[in-house]
Amino acid sequence: MTGDRDVLVIYDERMLQHRPEAEEPFLPGRMNSRVRGILDGLGLGVEAKWSYPEHPGRVTAVHDLLLAEPIPGVRLVPGEKATLEQLQRVHTTSYIESLHELEGQQAWLDIDTTAISAGSIEAAQVAAGSVIAAVDAVFEDKSDSAFVICRPPGHHANAVRARGFCLFNNIAVGAAHAQAHWDAERVLIVDWDAHHGNGTQDIFAADPSVMFFDTHRAAPFYPGTGQLDEVGEGLGEGTTVNVPLPGDAGDRAMIMAFERILVPAVEWFKPDLILVSAGMDAHITELCMAMTYDGYSALTGILQRLADKHCKGRLVMALEGGYNPDTLAKCTRATLDVMAGGEPVEPREPGMAEVAEIADFHNSAFADSE
């Protein structure tokens, strides 16, 4: 039952400092001109109407819901900043230095409208460092599992490039730390975000000690990667598992993907740690895919079962996408309820229970027709 397991939830207000604002001046240059041209071409009236989609309200909504509706067994703690050495395990020194040179300023980093503000670099360091702290917590037996309410997200960032609102690849930093500091021989990364985790895939494509399993909406949906035949490279061939799905795929398709593809893959791989890029934008209200809150509950149950069997329950999740704050908060709470020992919910076809009740109401009028 809920409360039987101890779950560490990391939330740090320093991550709220990442807040690019359209009305504030960006560093002049070709990137600024190109992005402004793209946004102006969309007819948004950029200066007055455009706002950065990955905003602080996403994570404050999650935090506020957990305070308003506490989950037994869940503890909230602040995060930590990643060190240069920890970031260098997955990012080049030149890339990290280029970001630090922009500290305290506002600039566009990519034409997909990835941007930074004055406090973004520290926020990104805290996001990555908090995943490291979560990994430490489960290996030190300070908690059964952990969830990081982090931003900026990370799974689109690769070794040398910021992309898709992501600066440092938080989950990759956590995986590399588990291997370097805790001697984890095999790490499983599961990415259930609606968008393919191209950055994570790039970083570990040739690494046979990291299995990357990704369910996502198929190309041409952003970022357009994650094809079925992308299975890893070199020594890592076979440890990248992509599951590209149609946009109307929902709970049942995702559960089938986990049970019929992930479960046997994990039985073969036998990880020492399970990390999850827990994007919540596959929920139906996000208009990317068609999952429900019950679906996230069910997927969490599968992952917890696998963690219990193969890696002493060591399960760490880090927030990725999800841009409807209310939906994001409720998806996260449904996930945490299962992590804390709650029974996973069995998803049902929407409307079935209601039709059954309505049928009982109407059919009673015909029962005594003779």
N, C-alpha and C positions, 0 to 999 in steps of 0.2 A: 504494500500500500504506500501511498505518497508519504514521504518522510522516513521511509526505511533506509534510504540512501542519502549520503551527504554530498551535496553538490556545491562547488565553489563557483560563484558568478562574479566575474571581474568587470567593474564599471569604473571609469576614471574620467572626471570632468575635464581633464586636460585634452581629451579627444574632441571636446566641443569647440576647441580653438580653430579647428579646420573649417573655415567658412568663406569661401570665395564669393564675392558679391559683385554683380554686374555693374552696379552704379559706382563702384570704386575703380580707380585707374589701374590697369594692368601694365606690366612692363612693356614698353613699345618694342616693336619688332615684327618680323614677318609672320611669326606664329600668331601674334595678337591680331594682325590684319586678316589672316586667313580665317581664324575662328570667328571674328566679328563678321566677316563676309558671309560665312555659312549661316550664322544665326540671323543676320539681316535678310538673307535670302529666304528664310523660312517665314518671313513676315511676322515675327514675334514682337517687334518693337523692343529690341533687346534692352535698351537703357531703362525702359519703364517696366517691362513685363517679365523678362527672363530671370529666373533664379536657379541657383545651382541645385540640381536634383538630389545630390547626396548631402543633405543638410543635417545640422545637429538635432533637429526635432525627431529624426528617425530613432536615435538611441535614447533620447529623453523620454519618448513615449514608452519604450520598453521598460526603462527604469521606473517610471511613474506607475505603470501597471503592476510591477512586482512589489512596489511599496503598498499600493492600494489593495492588492489581492495576493498576500504573501503565500508562498508554497512551503509547507513544512519540509525541512531538510536543506533548504536553499540558503546559502550565506553570501552576502554581498561584500566585496572587498575592493580597494583601489588597485590599480595596476602598477607597472614598472616600465621604465624606458629601456629599450634595447640598446646595447653597446655597439660600437663600430665593429668590433670583432664578430659579434653575433649576426649583424646584418651582412658582413662580408662573406659569410658562408654561402649565401645565395645571390648576392648582388655584387657587381664589380665595384671596386674602390672609386673609379672615375665617376660612375653613376651616383654613388652616395655623395661624393664631394660636390657634384654638380647641383644636387638638391640643396646641400648645405649652403652653397653660394647664394641661393635664392631665399635663405631664411630671413624672415621679417618683411618679405615683399610679396606682391601678388602677381602671378604670371600664369599664362597658359602653357601646358606641357605637351599637349597632344591635340590634334584637330578633332578628336571625338569629344572635345570640351572638357578634358581633364585639366584641372587647374589647382593652384595652391594659393593660400592667403598667408598673412604674416605669421600665424600660429600653426600652420599645417605640418611643418617638418617635425616639431615636437609632438604633435598629435599622432603622426605616423610612427614615430619612435615608440610612443606609449602603446599604440595598437599592437605593434610587433612584439614589444617587450612583454605585454600582457599575455600573449599566447605562450611565450616562454615561461612566464610565471605559472600559467595553467598546467603546462607540461611538467614543471617541477613539482607542482602540488600533487599530481596523481602518482608520480614516481616516488615521492617522499611519503606517500600514504597520508597526506594531509586532507585529502578528500577522495571520494570514490570516483568522481568525474568532475569536469569543469566546463563552463561556458563563458566565452569572452564577448561582451557586448561592445564590439570595437568598430571604430571608424577612424580614418578612411578604410574601406575594404581593401582586399589585397590580391585576389586570385587572377586578375588580368595583368598585373605587373610581372615582367620577367626580369632577368638578370641586369638588363641595361635600359629598360624603358618603363615609364609610367603610362598607364592606359586604363580606360574604363573606370575612371574615378579612383584608381588604385595607385599608390606610391610605392610602398614596400609590400612584398608578398608575405603577409602575416603567417599564413598556414605553412608556407615553405620554410620560413625562419624557424617556426616551431618544430618542424620535422627535422631540420638540420641540427637544431639544438639537442633534440632527443638522441640523435645518433652520436653527436660529438661529446655531449656531457654525460649521457646516461647509457652509452654503449648499446642503444637499441639497434639490433641487427636488421630488423625489418619494420618499416612504418607504412601503414595504409592511410592514404588520404582519400576520403569520399567527398565529392562535390555535388550537392543536390541543387545548387543555384540554377535558375532557368537559363542562365548564360554559361557557355562553356568556359572553364577555367584555363584559358590558353596559356597564361603566364606560368601557372603551376606545372602544366604539362611540359612546357619548354624547359623549365629548370630541371625536371627529373626524367626527361625523356630517355636518357641513356643510362639511368641509374637503376640497376636491378634490385637494389635494396629498398626502393620506395615504389609501392604500387599506387597508381592513380586511377580511381574509378569515378567517372563523371557522367551523370544524367543531365541532359540539357535539351533545349529546343534546337532542332537541327538548322543548319545553314539554309538560307542566307541570314538567319537571325544573328544578331551581334554575338560574338565577334566573327562569326563565319567559319570557325574552326571546329574541331571535334568530330571529324568524319569517322565512320566505322573502321576504316582501314588505318587509322592513326593508332598504332599499337606499341609505340616506343621505337627506340633506335639503338643500334649497336648492341651492347651487352644488356640494355634495358628493353629489348624487344620482347613483348609479351606482358610487360607489367604496366602498360597503359591500356585502360579499358574504357572505351567511349560508347555511350548509349544515346545516340541522337534520336529525338522523339518529335512527333508532330505537335503543333501548338495546342491542340485540344486534348492532349494526353493528361490524364488526371491521376487520382489516387490508385486505381487498380493497375494502371500501366506502370506506375512507379514502384508499387509493391511487387509486381511481377518481375520487374527489372532487378530489384534487390534480391528477391528470393531465388530467381532462376539464373542470375548472372553473378551478382556480388557474392552470395553465400558460397557457391562452389569455388569462386576465385579466392576467397578468404581461407577456405578449407585447404587449398593448395599452398597459399602464400604464408599463412600462419604468422600474422603480425605481432609485434611486441607492444604496439600502440596504435590506436585508431584516432585519426584527426579528421574533423569534418568542416569543410567550407559550407557553413550553414546559411546560404542565401534563402530568403523567404519569398522571393519574387515569382516562384512557380505557383503561388496561390492564385485562385481564379480571379480575385479582385484586382490583381496586378496586370491582367490582360496579356500575360505571356504564355501561361499554361493553365491547367484547370484543377490544381490540387485544392484540398480543403484543410481545415485545421485537423480533422481526424486523420488525414493522410500523413501529416507531419508527425502526429502521435504514433502512427503505425510504423513509419520508417525509423523513428527513434527506438521503438521497441526492438526492431530487427538489429540495429546497430548495437544496442545495449546487450542483446543476447550474444552477438558475435564477440563483443569485448569481454564479456564474462567468460566465454568459452576459451578464448585464445590469448588474452593479454591481461588477466587479473582485473578485468573491469575498467582498464585504463581507456577512457573515452574523453576527448577534448573537442569541443566545438567552438568555432569562431564565426561571428556574424559576417555575412557578405552583403548581397543585395536585398532589396525589399524597400519600396519607396512610398507605400501607403502606411503612414505611421501606426494607425490603428490595427491594420492587418498584421504588420510586422510584429507589434507587441503581442498580439494574440497567438500568432504562430510560435513565437519564442516561448510564451508561457506554456503552450501545449507540449512543446518539446521538453521543457524543463520539468514539467509534471511527471513525465515518464522517466527522465533521468533520475528524479528523486524517488522513484519506486512505484509510481502510479501505474495502473494497468493500461497498456496501449489500447486505444480505441479502434474498434473494427470499423473501417469506413463503410458507409452505406450509399446506395444510389440515391442522390437527392430526390426528394418527393415521394419515395416509396412508402415511408411510414405514414405520411400525410394522406396519400391515396387510400391506404388501408383503413385509416380512421374515417375518412369521408365515405368509403364504401360501406362501412358498418352503419353509419348514420342513415344513408339512403336505403340500403338493403332492408333495414328494419321495417320500412314502409311496405315492403312487398312480401314480408314473411307470412302474413295472414291473408293473403289474397284469395284463398279458396274458401 
